[in-house]
Amino acid sequence: MPQSTCEISAEPVASRLATALVRFTAYSKYAGDSADFPGASDQGVQVSTRQRKVVHLEYDCVSPRVGSTQDVPLRIRILFHEQWDASKGEAVLRPDYLAIAHSAALAVAKELRCVDDGGLPARAEDLPAAAD
């Protein structure tokens, strides 16, 4: 499945254009033997911020709209990567990175009509602690 990418750009300022990328990847446990495929322990909402200026957010979507079930949920991964080297950095902007990834994830969960919004909380502040 090709990865859908949502590119978010700010208004140009002094010949610079701040851009962030949000990439969505959907998986099914019957998609094949991909090394990137989540394992049995990859269930529920998970957050990772191990890499610099990167947030990974994952959740399971059970929805008749996409043909997924409790036994075979659709696993959705959101990757947010801020790519401007001169930014304030992840120490300052990490809450904003999480808010962007969470907002994108929740919008997709609502659009797909995932049961219980895929387990995502209503607010980014209520996400599980990130695995660092």
Disulfide bonds with the S-S distance in Angstrom:
Cys61-Cys114 2.00
